[in-house]
Amino acid sequence: MSQFLPITRAEMHQKGWDQLDIILITGDAYIDHPSFGAALIGRYLESKGYRVGILPQPDWKGDADFQALGQPRLFFGITAGNMDSMISNRTSEKNRRKADAYSEGGVPGKRPDRATLVYCNKIRQLFPGVPIVIGGLEASLRRLVHYDYWDNSLRRSILFDCRADILVYGMAERAIVEIAQRLEAGTPLEGIVNTARILGEKPEGEDIVELPSYETILSQKHALMTATVRYERELAGKNPPRVMQACQNRYLLLESPQNLPADDLDSIYTELPFVRQAHPRYLQPIPANGFVKDSIVSHRGCYGGCSFCALTVHQGKYISSRSESSILKETNLIASSEDFKGTIQDVGGPSANMYGSLCKRDQGCARFSCLHPHPCPNLQTDQRRIALLLGKIEQVDRVKHVFINSGIRYDLALQAPEYMEKVVKDHVSGQLSVAPEHLSSTVLDLMQKPSFQDYEIFCKQFDSLSQKHHKKQYMIPYFIAAHPGSTLQDMYDLAVYLRRNRLRVQQVQTYIPIPMTLSCAMYYAEISPFNSEPIHVAKGEERLLQRALLQPTLKSNAGYLRKALVTLGKLSEFGYLSGR
């Protein structure tokens, strides 16, 4: 037990500790692995000399779990977990999910809706006056005024509702350590990168960009798009300014974000003493652990700029890549474990083939995406580097297979034949997931995704290379139904394409508006972020009709499919599309 961060008083005492400096509360089960945020932050703080404990998935209906480790000397750190709690708990149609990959046995209901808010309120009640720091994806994506799909309303920054002292966002390892140091020294929590605070007076400074206020966005629907576009353009540079947003006679101040340097990434993944297992308290497996247990994070950041994706606003668009020596060292750590079966499940990040990418401009630029509508001439990529690294990982003792399961950007891969051949020949586990998302060029432009023609070219090359190397493997395309801009006719056109190509897709998502993303602002404001022109936004039942067109053979979709075809005047096509 002493190998893990303590989750009980008994485990604290095993380490000889009477009081913890910091207690982290998370909506996930405790897996001591660098892919899980609470464990990563806990180990990082521990490496700086702090005594850290974790309260995983405390029962919010009572007090006992929150009191289990006593009162921390410095602060409580609160996160909903690796995912937004509303997305963890609710489907795209707001129904309760039947499973939770971050809970023991996949059992749902172990975390509350709006977990960050619920945990904060409980701590304020039980431990008045103890500082609270919030972070993780849920807090990060709610750091500004945002549209909340589940309430169908605008909400203030999460800081106003949960009454935390400070919020950390993005790559927050250094920020959380500085917060601990400031609290220990009794100095103000001012000017810390990757943080947000509420101020009583309007901050002054030439480097501060002011966004439309909460009141303005409430009264002017299009103002949410104005705020989102302005913030993402400011965030896109290499040296973003501070940002301020007024709300009810107070002011939210966001300090500038800062990427974590490669040296820090190297030390996190190879020098911190992760057990790389779930805590022994769990008798059943935690599904999320199976996906990442023997996986390697090669880099952070994503410059794809997909409008619906939260990665860029969370991690930034500039890539922080680990060194080859660090990645090989971690491979040896994984391969030396007793239960290693010979397969590295993944080597990647948001997109595996962005590893090692650089921007040649010192200041970067204000582009949302470095790839859309065309690759930026200042983007420097070398996919041969990751191809060579994959080959070196294969040579590590006990490693039999190295796969890429985090996905690749196929528009990038088309630029690097050597990389593409290496991946198809050696690093596909039978199926390669890619995300064309849609067929319509209008919708793809709103998504900031590559053209569908690029996807078709990639498919042909993938099939050709698979045949060349005598591999029986398949492409698994991922599509989104009801994304802003997508009409019922657009979905029908895609359904016809799939049928003609004898594709029955399983990986279909009905679009969910994720706070702070461009697509979320499109859903709310019903305008394009690029020219402010009105766009069609599917809401209510039409969302189900669009999804039914993509999966016409499912019996549960039969009624919706019929209604969609009647609406389009295509009822005669019903048998054709459904395969009947």
Order of alpha helices (4+ residues) and beta strands (2+ residues): alpha-beta-beta-alpha-beta-beta-alpha-alpha-beta-alpha-beta-beta-alpha-beta-alpha-beta-beta-alpha-alpha-beta-beta-alpha-beta-alpha-beta-beta-alpha-beta-alpha-beta-beta-beta-beta-alpha-beta-alpha-alpha-beta-alpha-alpha-beta-alpha-beta-alpha-alpha-alpha-alpha
